[in-house]
Structure formats: structure tokens, C-alpha cells
Amino acid sequence: CIRPYITSAVTVQNLEMGKSGSCDGLEGMYSDLLQFVDGWCLPLSEHAASALGLRANEEGKLVADESSLEGEEPEVGGQESEIVGWSGATMAKRSFILGNCFFAELSSLLLSVGGRRLTQYLDDVFGRKYHCTMKFLEDLEMRCLNREEAEALRNHVSLQDFLQKWELPLRAFVQLRQQEVSQSLSALLLTPSQLSEVSDLMRHGPLLTIASGDQGKGATSPGWNCGGGRQQGWQRKQTRR
């Protein structure tokens, strides 16, 4: 049931959502896939555990379901024993269903349908595509019952191969954005010669500007004897008379 649904859900039409060459439907596609996981994949693991006589304890680990065992003596102390090293218990884990049955089918088809546009880092929506993809993977891990299962799913070969497809485009995207920021800031930075000129203006420029530009208007400034300036002008008028 997993492969037929993924094949019908992951299509070019669903990815583009009416806009040719885009990935506008990527977020909605991930949402539909998560609903399928909750409705089919997780119950499948529960049915497998029940058929094998297993159940999840409070820590989310699969243990033998004593209520399903007949004619067997209970363990000393009534403690639950975790089933390890048994292929049947491994197949009943959610990480096994999500990694081997679900994501192994999804990753190759998603990269095939999406093509280069899915990991294209030159467009303006790469950040959104990467963010919603990582959020989808995080939501898958949250479906696991415990940390060990989440780590097993994260380290699954199909998921690691999928992440590697994003690694190089992500690095290129970050480098491009760093260059854009550097170019924007470089236009605001001063060269050493400009910085020296600004420093000289800060030391001498204000006094010179006021003294030369506002002298005829009677402006005041530190070190300017305004009274003397007025007296000289009055004396010139008396001389003319």
C-alpha cells in the first residue's frame, strides 16, 4: 500500500500546483505524506508488533506482551525485558517502517520528480524549500516512539543519501548570500584614505567651516570674538562717514 500511494502523491502536477517549473506544492505534498504516515504506516507497525506479541512500554521500547503469552512463566520481579537482536521486533519498530518501507520509496521518487528545481539554489525560494524539507524530516522523527528509534531513522541509508543531495546546494546558497551581504556592506565602508580625511575633518573641519562660512553673518563659534567683529564693522562705518 505504501508504494502505490507515494507514486500517486508525488507527481509533477502536485509539485508545481499549476505553476510550471516551480515547487509551490512541495509543502502541501509533505503535509499529505505525513497524513498517510499517521493513517497507514504507524498502524502498520502497531499491527506488526501485536502479531509478534510485542507492545511499547512507557519508554517507547518494544517489550514482550505478557497478556499474549500463554503457558509461560512470568519473569522474576515482574520486570519487562526489552526484545533485542530479534528481526521480528526490528520489523515492528516505527523506524524500520518509516525508513525501509516509506522513505526508501519516497526519496528516490521525490528527487526524480523534482529534478534540479527541487535543490536549485539560484532561485529565491531555495530557503523555503530547504526549510520545509527539513521540517518534514523532523516531523518523521517525531513519529518514532523513543530517541533510539529517531536516531536509527536519521541514520538510515535512504535518509542520509537524501540529505547529501541537499548538502552541496546548501553550501552554495550560503556562500552566495554571504557575498551579497559583503557587497552591500562594502559600499558603506570607508577606504583608509577616506577614513583619514574624515578624521582630519573631525579634528579641524567644524571650526574652519563655521569661521569661513558664517563670519559675515555674525555667527558665534569657540575662539571667535564676536564683540570685536561688531566693533570693527562699526568703526568702518564711522570712518566712511
Disulfide bonds with the S-S distance in Angstrom:
none
